Amino acid sequence: MDFISNQEAQNQEMLKAIGIKAVEELFLDIPKSLMHEKPTVDDGLSEFEGIQLMRSKAKKNSFADFDNYLGAGAYEHHVPALVSSVCSKAQFLTAYTPYQPEVSQGMLQLIFEFQSAICALTGMDVSNASLYDGASACAESLLMALRINKDRNKVIIAENLHPHYLAVIKQYLCSHQTKIELIPMLDSGALDFEHFKSMIDDQTAAVLVQYPNFFGGIDDIAPVLKNAKEYDALTIVVANPMVYGLYKNAKEIDADIAVGDCQPFGIALQFGGPYVGYMACKEELVRQLPGRIVGETVDTIGKRGFVLTLQAREQHIRREKATSNICTNQALAALASLTGILWYGKEGVKKLALTNYQRAAYLKTELAKILGINVSSQEDFFNEFVVQFDRSIDEVIHIFHEHKIEPGLPLKTYFPKFDRHLLVAVTETKSLDNLNRYLEVARSLF
């Protein structure tokens, strides 16, 4: 049976059993402004029609008819067929949190290998078993820093951090009475390091910067991290993990904690989720790392095995001692990213990152030659860059749409001062013909 359709008699019996009069009482904590009116009539769709409706909506997640240049944290990369083949195996697809290690060896091994891959990419000493996404990874890293520097109540965050990430951070920290200060950015989108030097003090628990930043630029964050360490503030770098195939990794720039989203490796866009966050840190900070860590060992007869080495979740230890209440198992999404990383391999990741950079650099260079178009002045960048048009951005997008091109993200959505700017992302999925077609449309605008 696919579902059980309860009649009113059954509904009333269940309501009576739990001591309420109406289902709506279960949702009293949800603001009325977020509630939809309960439908009074049937939608009139048959099962087949319902499926067709959902398929039509699912097509909105595809760019089969459009060339896609959207990015801003969710990128259109090639997902190897091996990923879905591995992830669809029932042993992985139906598995849940490995509460009993002796019967969850396969699940524990894949988490261990995921941790190992993240450590290899970031250069850090230890990684946890995964987080929900890049945004929550940022927030969890700041909570971790506040636990370590528990006598401090201020964090400093780069203004050119992804706006969604910043919103999640504010939501996480709002009940902690933590003071959040933003390092201002220049007109180019780069950080104002000189201003940062006047912000850092002995009440700063952590400094968080993005690499590359929201606008795709690679800021010179080494002085920021160095200055933070002079005040014993923890340094956190949030990065697209693919950038480590081309630029210095988190260890090489001397970060204490590395976080980000693994979506670029092995996870399709799929309406913005589910994705999988990563977090890695230096060994001396491991006791405050949220979630859990899988370790490798041997059993009594010397056979290789895997165990939950660190279990700092609230259901494993005393609630007040827990470092996180992360409970949902992200292992399937982590497996998808791990499979993608292993499919490319050490040298393949470097080549993939270089390919992304080269194709983005080609489009950026050629767009800069067009009268009426200005491109970001940040020389070092990765995957995406900012383009300014000397005409209404709505008109620009409309013309590109007529040519079946999604040209980029209008930045005025998040930063009103960038009212004629697009954030343009270029990945390995764009051929020379694709890029030249974009340039042809751009030239026709002026």
C-alpha positions as CSV (number, residue, x, y, z in Angstrom):
1,M,0.0,0.0,0.0
2,D,1.5,3.4,-1.1
3,F,-0.4,5.4,1.5
4,I,-3.2,5.3,4.1
5,S,-6.1,7.7,3.5
6,N,-7.6,8.5,6.9
7,Q,-11.3,9.3,7.1
8,E,-12.6,11.9,9.6
9,A,-13.4,9.2,12.2
10,Q,-9.8,8.1,12.3
11,N,-8.6,11.7,12.4
12,Q,-10.7,12.5,15.4
13,E,-9.6,9.3,17.2
14,M,-6.0,10.3,16.8
15,L,-6.6,13.9,17.9
16,K,-8.3,12.6,21.0
17,A,-5.4,10.2,21.8
18,I,-2.9,13.1,21.8
19,G,-5.2,15.5,23.7
20,I,-5.9,18.2,21.1
21,K,-9.0,19.3,19.2
22,A,-7.6,20.2,15.8
23,V,-4.5,19.4,13.7
24,E,-3.7,23.1,13.6
25,E,-2.8,23.0,17.2
26,L,0.3,21.1,16.3
27,F,1.6,24.1,14.3
28,L,1.0,26.9,16.8
29,D,4.7,27.7,16.9
30,I,4.7,28.6,13.2
31,P,3.9,32.3,12.5
32,K,0.5,32.8,10.8
33,S,2.3,34.8,8.1
34,L,4.0,31.7,6.9
35,M,0.8,29.5,6.9
36,H,-1.2,28.8,3.7
37,E,-5.0,28.5,3.9
38,K,-6.2,25.0,4.2
39,P,-7.6,23.9,0.8
40,T,-11.4,23.5,0.9
41,V,-11.7,21.6,-2.4
42,D,-9.8,18.8,-4.1
43,D,-7.2,19.8,-6.6
44,G,-8.9,17.7,-9.2
45,L,-5.8,16.0,-10.4
46,S,-5.5,12.3,-11.0
47,E,-2.4,10.4,-10.0
48,F,-1.1,10.6,-13.5
49,E,-1.8,14.3,-13.8
50,G,-0.1,14.9,-10.5
51,I,3.0,13.2,-11.7
52,Q,3.0,15.2,-14.9
53,L,2.7,18.4,-12.9
54,M,5.7,17.5,-10.7
55,R,7.7,16.6,-13.8
56,S,7.0,20.0,-15.3
57,K,8.2,21.6,-12.1
58,A,11.3,19.4,-12.0
59,K,12.3,20.7,-15.5
60,K,12.8,24.2,-13.9
61,N,15.9,22.6,-12.2
62,S,17.4,21.8,-15.6
63,F,19.1,24.0,-18.2
64,A,18.7,21.6,-21.0
65,D,17.4,24.4,-23.3
66,F,19.5,27.2,-21.8
67,D,23.2,27.8,-21.3
68,N,23.6,28.3,-17.6
69,Y,26.0,30.9,-16.1
70,L,24.5,31.0,-12.7
71,G,26.8,30.3,-9.7
72,A,26.9,32.0,-6.3
73,G,27.5,28.8,-4.3
74,A,25.6,26.3,-6.5
75,Y,27.5,25.4,-9.7
76,E,26.7,23.4,-12.8
77,H,29.5,20.8,-13.0
78,H,29.7,17.5,-14.7
79,V,28.5,14.7,-12.4
80,P,30.2,11.4,-13.4
81,A,27.8,8.6,-14.1
82,L,29.7,6.6,-11.5
83,V,28.3,8.8,-8.7
84,S,24.6,7.8,-9.2
85,S,25.6,4.2,-9.8
86,V,27.4,4.0,-6.4
87,C,24.9,6.1,-4.5
88,S,21.9,4.1,-5.8
89,K,23.2,0.8,-4.2
90,A,20.7,-0.2,-1.5
91,Q,23.5,-0.7,1.0
92,F,24.1,3.1,0.9
93,L,20.8,4.4,-0.2
94,T,18.8,3.0,2.7
95,A,21.4,3.1,5.4
96,Y,21.0,5.5,8.3
97,T,23.1,6.8,11.2
98,P,25.7,4.1,12.2
99,Y,24.6,3.7,15.9
100,Q,26.0,0.1,15.9
101,P,29.5,0.1,14.4
102,E,29.7,-3.7,14.2
103,V,26.9,-3.8,11.7
104,S,27.7,-0.5,9.9
105,Q,31.2,-1.1,8.7
106,G,30.5,0.0,5.1
107,M,28.8,3.2,6.1
108,L,31.6,4.0,8.6
109,Q,34.3,3.3,5.9
110,L,32.7,5.7,3.4
111,I,32.6,8.4,6.1
112,F,36.2,7.7,7.0
113,E,37.2,8.0,3.4
114,F,35.2,11.2,3.0
115,Q,37.1,12.7,6.0
116,S,40.4,11.6,4.5
117,A,39.5,13.3,1.2
118,I,38.6,16.6,2.9
119,C,41.9,16.5,4.9
120,A,43.8,15.9,1.6
121,L,42.0,18.8,-0.1
122,T,42.3,21.3,2.8
123,G,45.6,20.2,4.2
124,M,44.1,20.2,7.7
125,D,44.8,17.5,10.3
126,V,41.3,16.2,11.0
127,S,37.8,16.4,9.4
128,N,34.4,15.6,10.8
129,A,31.8,13.3,9.2
130,S,30.0,16.1,7.3
131,L,27.6,18.9,7.9
132,Y,24.4,20.0,6.3
133,D,25.8,22.5,3.8
134,G,28.3,25.4,3.5
135,A,26.1,27.9,5.3
136,S,25.6,25.8,8.5
137,A,29.3,24.8,8.3
138,C,30.2,28.5,8.7
139,A,27.8,28.9,11.6
140,E,29.0,25.7,13.3
141,S,32.7,26.8,12.9
142,L,31.9,30.1,14.7
143,L,30.1,28.3,17.5
144,M,33.2,26.1,17.8
145,A,35.4,29.1,18.0
146,L,33.2,30.7,20.7
147,R,33.5,27.5,22.8
148,I,37.3,27.5,22.5
149,N,37.6,31.3,23.2
150,K,34.7,31.2,25.8
151,D,35.8,34.4,27.4
152,R,35.2,36.4,24.2
153,N,32.0,37.5,22.6
154,K,32.9,39.0,19.2
155,V,33.4,37.5,15.8
156,I,34.5,39.4,12.6
157,I,33.2,38.3,9.2
158,A,34.1,39.4,5.7
159,E,31.3,41.5,4.2
160,N,32.0,39.8,0.8
161,L,30.8,36.4,2.3
162,H,27.9,34.7,0.6
163,P,24.8,36.6,1.8
164,H,23.0,33.3,2.5
165,Y,25.8,32.1,4.6
166,L,25.8,35.4,6.6
167,A,22.0,35.1,7.2
168,V,22.4,31.6,8.6
169,I,25.3,32.7,10.8
170,K,23.2,35.5,12.2
171,Q,20.3,33.1,12.9
172,Y,22.6,30.7,14.7
173,L,24.3,33.3,16.8
174,C,21.3,35.6,17.6
175,S,20.6,33.8,20.9
176,H,24.3,33.8,22.0
177,Q,24.6,37.6,22.5
178,T,27.5,37.5,20.2
179,K,28.6,40.7,18.6
180,I,29.0,40.3,14.8
181,E,31.2,42.9,12.9
182,L,31.7,43.0,9.1
183,I,35.0,43.7,7.4
184,P,33.9,46.3,4.8
185,M,34.6,45.6,1.1
186,L,35.9,48.0,-1.5
187,D,34.0,48.9,-4.7
188,S,35.8,46.1,-6.4
189,G,34.4,43.6,-3.9
190,A,37.8,43.0,-2.3
191,L,38.2,43.3,1.5
192,D,39.4,46.6,3.1
193,F,42.3,45.2,5.0
194,E,43.3,48.6,6.4
195,H,39.9,48.9,8.1
196,F,40.1,45.4,9.5
197,K,43.2,46.3,11.4
198,S,41.2,48.8,13.4
199,M,38.5,46.2,14.2
200,I,40.5,43.3,15.6
201,D,41.0,43.3,19.4
202,D,41.4,41.0,22.4
203,Q,37.6,40.3,22.5
204,T,37.6,38.7,19.0
205,A,36.9,35.0,19.2
206,A,37.2,34.3,15.5
207,V,37.7,35.9,12.0
208,L,35.9,34.3,9.1
209,V,36.7,35.0,5.4
210,Q,35.6,33.5,2.1
211,Y,38.1,32.1,-0.5
212,P,37.2,32.9,-3.2
213,N,34.8,35.5,-2.0
214,F,31.1,35.8,-3.1
215,F,32.2,37.7,-6.2
216,G,34.7,35.1,-7.2
217,G,37.8,37.1,-6.3
218,I,40.7,35.7,-4.4
219,D,41.5,38.2,-1.7
220,D,44.9,38.4,-0.2
221,I,43.7,37.0,3.2
222,A,47.1,36.1,4.5
223,P,47.6,39.5,6.3
224,V,44.1,39.2,7.8
225,L,44.8,35.7,9.2
226,K,48.2,36.8,10.5
227,N,46.8,39.9,12.2
228,A,44.0,37.8,13.8
229,K,46.5,35.4,15.2
230,E,48.4,38.2,16.9
231,Y,45.2,38.6,19.1
232,D,44.8,34.8,19.5
233,A,41.6,34.8,17.5
234,L,40.8,31.7,15.6
235,T,40.9,32.0,11.8
236,I,38.2,30.4,9.6
237,V,38.3,30.1,5.8
238,V,35.2,29.1,3.9
239,A,36.1,27.9,0.4
240,N,34.8,26.2,-2.7
241,P,36.8,22.9,-2.2
242,M,37.7,22.9,-5.9
243,V,39.7,26.1,-5.5
244,Y,42.3,24.0,-3.6
245,G,43.2,22.3,-6.8
246,L,44.7,25.6,-8.1
247,Y,45.4,27.9,-5.2
248,K,46.9,27.4,-1.8
249,N,45.0,25.2,0.6
250,A,43.7,26.1,4.1
251,K,46.8,24.8,5.8
252,E,49.2,26.7,3.5
253,I,47.4,30.0,4.3
254,D,47.6,29.0,8.0
255,A,43.8,28.8,8.7
256,D,42.7,27.1,12.0
257,I,39.4,25.9,10.6
258,A,38.4,25.2,7.0
259,V,34.7,24.9,6.0
260,G,32.6,25.0,2.8
261,D,30.2,23.1,0.6
262,C,31.1,20.0,-1.4
263,Q,28.4,20.6,-4.0
264,P,31.0,21.2,-6.8
265,F,32.2,17.6,-6.5
266,G,29.6,15.0,-7.5
267,I,26.3,16.8,-6.5
268,A,23.9,18.1,-9.1
269,L,22.1,21.4,-8.6
270,Q,18.7,19.7,-7.7
271,F,16.8,22.8,-6.5
272,G,19.6,23.9,-4.2
273,G,19.9,20.7,-2.1
274,P,20.5,18.5,-0.4
275,Y,24.2,19.5,-0.4
276,V,26.9,18.5,2.0
277,G,29.1,20.8,4.1
278,Y,32.6,20.0,5.2
279,M,34.6,21.1,8.3
280,A,38.3,20.4,9.0
281,C,40.6,21.9,11.6
282,K,44.0,21.6,13.3
283,E,44.5,18.6,15.6
284,E,44.6,20.7,18.8
285,L,41.0,21.9,18.2
286,V,39.5,18.5,17.6
287,R,37.7,18.2,21.0
288,Q,35.4,21.1,20.0
289,L,34.7,19.8,16.5
290,P,30.9,19.4,16.1
291,G,29.3,16.2,14.9
292,R,31.3,13.0,15.0
293,I,34.6,11.5,13.7
294,V,35.1,8.0,12.3
295,G,38.4,6.3,13.0
296,E,40.2,3.3,11.7
297,T,41.3,0.5,14.0
298,V,41.7,-3.3,14.1
299,D,39.6,-5.9,15.9
300,T,40.8,-8.6,18.3
301,I,42.0,-10.8,15.4
302,G,43.8,-8.0,13.6
303,K,41.1,-7.3,11.0
304,R,40.7,-3.7,9.8
305,G,37.6,-2.0,11.1
306,F,36.0,1.4,11.7
307,V,34.6,3.0,14.8
308,L,33.0,6.3,15.9
309,T,36.1,7.8,17.5
310,L,34.6,11.1,18.6
311,Q,30.9,11.3,19.4
312,A,30.1,14.8,20.6
313,R,26.4,15.0,19.6
314,E,23.8,15.7,22.3
315,Q,22.3,12.2,22.0
316,H,25.7,10.5,22.7
317,I,26.9,12.6,25.7
318,R,25.5,14.9,28.3
319,R,23.5,17.6,26.5
320,E,25.3,20.5,28.2
321,K,28.6,19.0,27.1
322,A,27.6,18.4,23.5
323,T,29.3,20.4,20.7
324,S,26.4,20.0,18.3
325,N,23.0,18.6,17.7
326,I,23.7,17.6,14.1
327,C,21.7,14.4,13.8
328,T,20.6,13.9,10.2
329,N,22.9,11.6,8.4
330,Q,24.6,13.3,5.5
331,A,26.5,10.2,4.5
332,L,24.7,9.7,1.1
333,A,25.5,13.2,0.0
334,A,29.0,12.9,1.3
335,L,29.4,9.6,-0.6
336,A,28.4,11.4,-3.8
337,S,31.1,14.1,-3.3
338,L,33.6,11.5,-2.3
339,T,32.9,9.5,-5.4
340,G,33.3,12.6,-7.5
341,I,36.6,13.5,-5.9
342,L,38.0,10.0,-6.2
343,W,36.8,9.8,-9.8
344,Y,39.0,12.8,-10.7
345,G,41.9,11.8,-8.4
346,K,44.8,14.0,-7.2
347,E,46.0,15.1,-10.6
348,G,42.5,15.2,-12.1
349,V,41.2,17.7,-9.4
350,K,44.1,20.0,-10.4
351,K,43.3,19.7,-14.1
352,L,39.6,20.3,-13.4
353,A,40.3,23.4,-11.3
354,L,42.6,24.7,-14.1
355,T,40.0,24.1,-16.8
356,N,37.4,26.0,-14.8
357,Y,39.8,28.9,-14.3
358,Q,40.9,29.0,-18.0
359,R,37.4,29.0,-19.4
360,A,36.2,31.7,-16.9
361,A,39.4,33.7,-17.8
362,Y,38.7,33.5,-21.5
363,L,35.1,34.9,-21.1
364,K,36.2,37.6,-18.7
365,T,39.1,38.8,-20.9
366,E,36.9,38.9,-24.0
367,L,34.0,40.7,-22.3
368,A,36.4,43.4,-21.1
369,K,37.1,44.3,-24.7
370,I,33.5,45.2,-25.4
371,L,32.6,48.9,-25.2
372,G,29.8,49.3,-22.6
373,I,30.9,46.4,-20.4
374,N,33.3,46.5,-17.4
375,V,34.6,43.5,-15.6
376,S,35.8,43.0,-12.1
377,S,39.3,44.5,-11.4
378,Q,40.3,41.6,-9.1
379,E,43.1,39.9,-11.0
380,D,43.0,36.6,-9.0
381,F,39.7,34.9,-9.2
382,F,38.1,31.4,-9.6
383,N,35.1,30.2,-11.5
384,E,33.1,33.4,-11.5
385,F,33.5,37.2,-11.8
386,V,31.4,40.4,-11.8
387,V,30.3,42.1,-15.1
388,Q,28.9,45.6,-15.2
389,F,26.7,46.7,-18.1
390,D,26.0,50.3,-19.2
391,R,22.3,49.6,-19.5
392,S,19.4,48.2,-17.4
393,I,20.3,44.8,-16.1
394,D,16.7,43.6,-16.6
395,E,17.0,44.5,-20.3
396,V,20.3,42.6,-20.5
397,I,18.9,39.5,-18.9
398,H,15.8,39.7,-21.2
399,I,17.9,39.8,-24.3
400,F,20.1,36.9,-23.2
401,H,17.0,34.9,-22.4
402,E,15.8,35.4,-25.9
403,H,18.9,33.7,-27.0
404,K,18.4,30.8,-24.5
405,I,21.2,31.9,-22.2
406,E,20.9,32.4,-18.4
407,P,23.7,35.1,-18.3
408,G,24.4,35.2,-14.5
409,L,23.0,36.3,-11.2
410,P,21.8,39.9,-10.9
411,L,23.8,41.2,-7.9
412,K,21.2,43.9,-7.0
413,T,19.2,41.1,-5.4
414,Y,21.8,41.1,-2.5
415,F,23.7,44.4,-3.0
416,P,21.5,47.3,-4.2
417,K,24.5,49.4,-5.2
418,F,25.4,46.8,-7.8
419,D,22.3,47.5,-9.8
420,R,23.8,46.9,-13.3
421,H,26.0,44.0,-12.4
422,L,25.9,40.2,-13.0
423,L,27.8,37.5,-11.2
424,V,28.9,35.2,-14.1
425,A,30.0,31.6,-13.3
426,V,31.9,29.5,-15.9
427,T,32.7,25.8,-15.3
428,E,34.1,23.0,-17.3
429,T,30.6,22.4,-18.8
430,K,31.1,25.4,-21.1
431,S,32.7,24.8,-24.5
432,L,34.4,27.4,-26.6
433,D,31.3,27.5,-28.8
434,N,29.1,28.2,-25.7
435,L,31.4,31.0,-24.6
436,N,31.6,32.6,-28.0
437,R,27.8,32.6,-28.2
438,Y,27.7,34.4,-24.9
439,L,30.1,37.0,-26.3
440,E,28.1,37.4,-29.5
441,V,25.0,38.3,-27.5
442,A,27.0,40.6,-25.2
443,R,28.3,42.5,-28.3
444,S,24.8,42.9,-29.7
445,L,23.8,44.9,-26.5
446,F,25.7,48.0,-27.6
